[in-house]
């Protein structure tokens, strides 16, 4: 049996804890505490990590790690990124500048992204349609890698699985490319 590691990151409230909980086969481990950041309207926030896992049809396991969203915990980002095969960045489109948020995480994980694929999930597009997915594509155009951008609702298991499937397809394509 093989084990794979996928890392979820994104701003506070983007849905990392929820996404991991939607697809984990085990009750997720969360390190949430009372939120003291008044700029974010949520009662709890992750300060260490989130953890869940699920089994693939092959019997292999995918371990899911979620980072804290606040930049003050960015030291945890690099620790949690070690040995990750891929990265999922979740963006909350209801935040004041979600494109800037995206760039914060792309820049914060630049070293990691040099070696692993990334998929981006944009949430709350239904209630906050701007920027739309085309704006995200334009914002990513200057980067040297392909980052699929998907409209997601992390409360829906199917949406989170689509993020994972998209990421696994990139991992597989990279592996095949390396073999040639």
N, C-alpha and C positions, 0 to 999 in steps of 0.2 A: 504494500500500500504506500502510495506517495502522498505527501502533504504539500499544499501550495498556500502561499500567503498573499492576500490582497488587502490593500490599505485604502480606507475611506477617509477623505479629508474634506474640508470646506468650512465656511463661516459658521458662527454660532447660530443655531436654529435652522441650519440647512437640511437636517434630517439624518445625520450619520447614525445616531443611536437607533432611530426608528428603522432605517434601512437594514441595518444589521439584524435587528430583532425580527424583521419580516421574513428573512430567509434562513436564519439560524435553526439548526436541528436541536440545539440545546438552549436552555434559557440563557440569554446573553449576560455576560459580566459587564457591568457598567460602573463607572466611578463618578457618578453625578453628585454634586453638592448644591446647596442653595446658591442661586445666582445673586451676586452682589453688584453686577454690572448693570447700572440703571439704563444704559443705552439699548439694552436687549430685553424685550418683554417676554421672558420665560422664567418659570420658577426654579428650574434646575439646569445645571450646565456640567459638561464633562471636563474633568480636570486632569485625568490620567489617560485612560484609554477605554474603549469599548472592545468587547471580544465576543465573537460567535463563531460557529463553524457549521458546515453542512457537507454531506457526502455526495459525490458524483456517482453516476450509474456504474462506473468502473470500480467503485469501492474506495477510490482516492478521496482525500479530505481537503476541503478548502477552508483555511483559517482566515477569518475576517477581523481586521483590526480597525478601529476608528480613532482618529486623533482628536485632541481638544481643538476647538475652533479658534480660540483667542490666540493672537500673535504672541502674547506673553508666555505661552507654553510651547513656543516653536522648537525649543530644545527637545521636546518629546516627539516632534514630527520626524526628526532625523533618526532618533532611536527606534521608533516604530517602523520606519521605512526600511530598515536593514532587512535584506533577504526577501523583500516583497517582489512578486512577479509582475505586479501591476498596481495601478493607482486609479481610484475613482474619486473625482472631485465633484462635490455637490455644491450647487449654487442656488441661493434663495433669491428669486427674481423680485421679491417684494422689498429687498433691502435698498437703501438709497442709491448705491452704485454697484450693482452686481458684476459689471464687467471689471471694475477695479478689484472687487473681491476675487474674481477668477484669476486675475494677474498676480494677486498676492500669493495665491497657492501655486500657480505655475512657477513663479519666481522662487518661492520658498522651497519648492521641490525640484528646482532646476537640475541639481546634481543627480537626483534619483531618476528624473525623466530622461536623462541622457542614455539610460540603459533599460528602461522599462516602458511599456505602453501605458496609455492613460485614456480613460473615457470620462466624459463630463455629463453630469445629469443636472438639468435646470428644472427647479421646482417652482410652483406657484405661477406658472405662465397663464393659467386659466384666469386668475384674478389680477395679474399684473403682466399684461401681454408685451410690454416694452421693457427692455430690449427683447426682440424676438430672436429666433434661432439664427436668422440670417446675420443679425448684428454680432452674435457670438462667432459665427464663421468668419466674418470680416475681421473681428478682433484677434482671431487666431491665425489669420492668413500669413502674418510675418514670421511665424514660428517655424522651426525646421522639422517639425514632426506632425503627424496626422493625429488629431484629437476628435474622435466622433463626439457630437453633442446631441443629447437626447432630451426630450421633454419627459419629465418623470414626476410621478407622485409617489414618494417613498413609503406612503402608507399602503400602497398596492404591491403585493408580492410580485406580480407579473412585471411591473415596471422595474423593480430592483433586479429581478432575474434577467431582464433584457440588458441592463447595465453590465451585469456579470458576464452574460453570454457574449456581448460585444467586446468586452475586455479579453475574455478567453480566446475569442477568434483572433484578436491581435497578437496574443501571446503565441498561439499556434502558428500564425503566419510568420512571425519573427523566428520561431524555431525552425520552420521549414526553410526559410530564407538562409538561415545560418548553416543549414546542412548542405546547401547547394554550392 
